[in-house]
Amino acid sequence: MKVGVLGSGSMGAGIAQVAAAAGHEVRLYDNNPEALKRASNKLQKILNRLVEKGRMEDAEAKALFGRIYFVESIYSYSDCDLVIEAIIENLDIKKAVFEQVEEVVGPDCILASNTSSLSIASIAAACDDPSRVIGIHFFNPAPLMKLVEVIPAIQTSPAVLEKTIGLIDSWGKYTVQTKDTPGFIVNRVARPFYGEALRILEEGLADVATIDWAMTEIGGFRMGPFTLMDYIGNDINYTVTETVFRSFYYDPRYRPAFTQKRLSEAGYLGRKSGRGYYDYSEGATPPEPRKDQKLGEYIVWRIVTMLINEAADALFLRIASRDDIDGAMTKGVNYPKGLLKWADERGIADCVESMDRLQQEYLEDRYRCSPLLRKMARDGITFYEVKTESQQV
């Protein structure tokens, strides 16, 4: 099977590496020859490091690299069985690219987008045969992150969906299926991790270091929200939030924060620019958190409650199954436990009471409780002990 990857940035090159590691011949295309050259050099360095660390044999690394062809013409995709697009998050550009690629490939070639938040149905509509278009959303860095979200559009054929899931599973990835809705699973459910942390900061309840300390030391998350936003890049994180907010018809649950917008405008993008919520310049002293246990527990439960509420609503609206939602958050973004499992452990009634307290205090629709949580609390059922109809998604 031949795989085409369109776009040689870090995501595209990473996907090419994954496909080549699975034994496929890969055609990595970019309309910028310099970008292709950088991708080739970077991949060689990555493979050399893996060999040096004993994680890969030299012959294996050379064979993997030899299966990737860095091509400068889109017509190299003519005999590919799968083409994965990994370019800029711009719907018009993606549609134009898919229209062009469809003219090159054979009738049985699957066309996939690695978009993190754009409509697969809209992308598919640009093609004469939209039934072969699907979303395959990898997480960065693709060779290391196990999770892949598979997103069928309403036009996608069942055969294409089945073949895609089987293929990505064979690459050693953990696939979850999600509806074609803004943010899919992870970028939808995870929004409060950033948004509520920013709200707590803007209210002056705690500073950046204290919120990060609470979420890691008390909450058990690998990274605090501000460390993670600096790692992702504040420009990228803000754009995803803004896209989800706009796509959900300006639902206040997803409203972006002015704090992050101003940092992006100032060029304080995080690690890649040397400054974000933290100062990464040489000799900079990191701020000390206020290690107040009671405050820390309040911060953790407020953010986690919002995350649980979002996960419950995703299940209620049949975006994905219970297991795929919890699996996506633990394997995709390394949460300490599945959010629906967390809700069971804390108590569904406690989640509802926490959401209601926030809504009564702020009188904002941002804090509305999921109807599924409210119904489950009333009926005395849990996500994992008793299956409701919604959990059979």
N, C-alpha and C positions, 0 to 999 in steps of 0.2 A: 504494500500500500504506500502510495506517495502522498506526502503531506506538504501543502504550501502554507507559508506564514507570511502575512503581509504587514510590514512594519518591523524595522530592526532595532527599535528601542529596547529598553531593559525587559519589557514584558514580551515583546515579539521574539527577541533572542532567547529568552527563558523558555518560552513555549517550544521554540525550535529545538532547544537542548533536550527538553522532556520527550518530544516525539522521536528524536534521533536516539535517545537512550533506550527507547522502547523498540528500536530496530528499524524504524522507518527511514526511507530516503526523504530528505526535507529540502524544499526550495524556499529560501529566505529572501524575500524581495523588499527593496526599498527604492523609492525614486531618487534618493540622495546617495550617490556612490560613496561619499565620505562617511555617511552614517553606517553603510554596509561594512566599510573597512574598520570602523571603530568597533562594530559588533563582532567582527571576526577576531580582532586583536583581543577584545575583552573575553570572549569565549575561550580562546587559547590560554589566557592567563588563569581563568577559572579552572579549566581542566588540568593545567599544570599544578595548580595548588592542590587539587584533589589527589593527584598522583603523589606529590610531595608528602601529603598527610597520610598516605596509605589507604585512602578511601576508594581508589580506583587504580587498576593496573595501567601501565603505560600503553600497552597494546589496545586495551579497551578504550582509553581516552582518544587515541589516534583513530580508532575505528569509528567512534562516535563523531568526532570532528569531520571525518571523511564522508560521513553520510549527509552532512549539511552543505548544500550548494548555495553560495551567496550570489544571487542572480540579479541582473540589472534590467530585465525585461519581464513584464507581467505575462508574456506569452509562454514563459517557462512553466506556467501552471496548466498547460494544455492537457497533460495526462495525469493530473493530480486527482486523487479520490476525495480529498478533503482540503479546503482552504480556510484558514483561520485568520481573520482580520484583527490586527492589534494596533490601530492608529489613533489619532487624536479623537477626543470625545466630542465630535461635531456631527450631528445627524445628517445634514446636507452632504458633507464630505463622504461619510460612510455610504450613503445611498448611491452617490455617484460612483464610488469604488465598486460596490456590489454589482451595479449595472454593467460596469466595464468588465469585471471578472467573469460574470455569467456568459459574456460573449466569447470568452477564451476557453473555458473548461468544458468537459463533456457533460452529457445530460444527467449522468448519475453522480456527479460530484456534489458533495455536501458543502454548502457555504455557511460558515459560522462567524459570528462576531464575538469578540472578547469584551464588548462594552460592559461597563459596571453599572450603568443606570439608564441607558437609552432604550427606547421601545424596539423590540425585535420585530414586532408586526410592521412598524414603519419602515425598517430596513428591508424586510422581506418584500414589502409592496413595491420596491424599486426593481424587483426581478420579474421576468416573464414567468418563471416557475417558482413562486414563493414557498411551495411545499418543501423545498430542499434547504430552506434557510432556518437556522437555529442559533441560539445563544450558547456559547461555551465560555463561561467567565472564570478565568484563572485568577489566583491571588499572587501578589508580588512578594518575594521572588518565586516564580513559577516552579523551578526545580525543587524548592524546599517545602512549599506550602501544599498540604495534602488535598485541601478542599477545591472542588470545581463545581460551580453552579451551572446546571444545564437548564436552559430556558426555551421551551418550545413556544413559538408564536401561535396565534390562532390558526395560521395557515400551514404550520409545520405538519408533515405527514407522520402518522404513528410509526411507520417503518424507519424514517429518518431519526426520530427520537430514540427508538430502541437501539438502532445501530450506533448512534452517538454515545449513549450511556455505556454500552458494551465496550466500545473502543476506549473511552476515557478511563473506565474501570481497569481495562487491560494495561493501561499505562501506570498502574499503581496508585491512582488517585481515588479520593473519596468523593463520589458524586452525590449531589442532592438535586432534586427536581423542584423547580419553582415556577409559579405563574409569571407571565410577562407583565409585571407591575413595577413601578418606579423603585429602584434600589434592590429589587429581587428580595433575597432573604437578608443577607449580611448588611448591606448598605442601608437597608430600611430599619431593621431591628436595632442596629448599633447606633443610630443617630442620637439617642439620649445619652450615650456614654460620653459624647462630646458636648451635646447641647445643654444637658442639665448641669454638667461640670462648669460650663461657661456661665450659665445662669447663676450658679452658686458664687462664682468668682465676681460677676458683675454686681451682685447684691452686697458684696463685701462680707459674706459669711465666713470665707476662708480664702487664703491666697493659693497660688498655683502649687507651691511645694507641699502645702498641707493637704490639698485635695489629692495630689498624686500619692502622697504618703498613705492617706486613708485607703485609697483604692488598691494599693499594692500590699501594704502591711496588714490591713484589717480585711479588705475585700478579697485578697488572694489573686488579683489580676497581675499579669506579668509586667504590664506597663500602666502607668497612670495616664489619664486622658490627655494631659498637656505634653507629657513626654512622647506619647504616641502621635499626637498631632504634629509635633515638631519633627518626628521621624518620617511621617507620611509626607509632610510639606503643607503648610497652612494654606497655600494657594490651592492645592489639590483638594484638601479636606473641605475647604470653604466652598469650592465649586461643586463638589458632590452634594453638600448640604443644600446649596442654593438650587441645584437641579432637582433634587427630591422635593424640596419645598414648592417649587413652581409646578412640578409634575403632579403633585397632590392638590392642585388648585388652591395653594396658599393656606393649607391646613396649619394652624399655629403650633401643632406638635413638632413640626419640622423647621420652624423659623430659624434662620441663621442668626448668629450673634455679631453685633457691631464690633466687638473686641477683635474677633478673628478677621473680620473684613478689613479693619484698620491695620492689623499686622500684615495682611497680604498686600495692602496698598503701599505700605512702608517698605516692603521688600524683606520683612522679617519672616522668612519662610520656614525657619527651623534649622535643622542640622546642615542642610545643603547651602544655606546662606550665612551660617555662622551665628545667627541670632533668631530667636523666635520667642516663645514664652520663657525660654532660658537663654543665657549667654554662653555660646560655645567657643568663644575666643580663647586663645591660649592664656592661661593664668587666671581665668575668670573663676570666682568662688561661687559655687552653687548655693542658692538660698536654703536656709534651714526651715524645715516644717515645724508647725506648732503641734506637738504630739499630745493632743488632748483626746483621750479615748472616747469620751462622750460625743464630742464634736465629730470625730472620725467615724463613729458608728452611724451618726445622723447622715453624714455625707454619703457613706456607702449605701445605706438603705434607701435614701432618696433616689440615688442614681439607679440602683438595682431595681427598685420598684418600677421606675419608668421603663427600664429595659424589659422587665417581665410583662408589663402592660402592653408594650409594643409587640412582644413575641406572642402573647395571647391573642391580640387583635389579628396578627398575621394568620394564626390558626383559625380564628373565627371567620375570617374572610377567605379561607381556603387557599391561601397563597402557597402553602406547603404543608406537609404532614408534621405531626408532633416530633417524630424522630429526626426528620430532615432539618427542622428548625433548630432543635437542640444540638444536633450533630454539626450543623453549619457554624454555630456560634462557638462550639468548643474546638472544632478542628480548623475552622476558618480564621478565627481571631483569638484563639487560645483562651477563651473564657474559662474560669476555674471549674464551672459546671454548667450544664444546660439550664437555660432560664426557666423553662417550664418545670424541670425537676427542682430547681431552686424555689419556685413558687410553692410546690408541694411541701418542701421541707419547712419553709417559713410559715406556711398556712395561707390558703386562698383568701380566707376572711381578713387576715392581716393585710394582704396586698390591697384588697378593696378598701379597707379602712384608711390605709396610707394614701391611696389615690384620692379618696374623698376628702381627707384632711387638707391635702394640697389644693384641691379645687375650691374648697370652702375658704381657704386663706387667700388665694389669688383671684378667684372668680374668673378663671381663664379656661377656655376650652382645651388648652394645651394639656390640662390635667384630667381630662375626662377618663373615666374608668372603662375598660373594655367590657362590652356586654357579656362576653363569655365568662370573664372573671366573676362578674356580679351574679350571673346565673349559677355558676359552679358553687359560689359561696352560699347562695340561698339553698341549693340542693344538697350541699354537704359532700360534694364529689371532688376528686383530684384528677390531675392529668394522667398519672401513671397507674393508679390503682383501679379506676373505673373508666372505661372508654366511653366517651360521649360520641354522638353522631359526628360532631365536628372533627373529632380526633381520628376518624376513619378516612380522612382525606388521602 
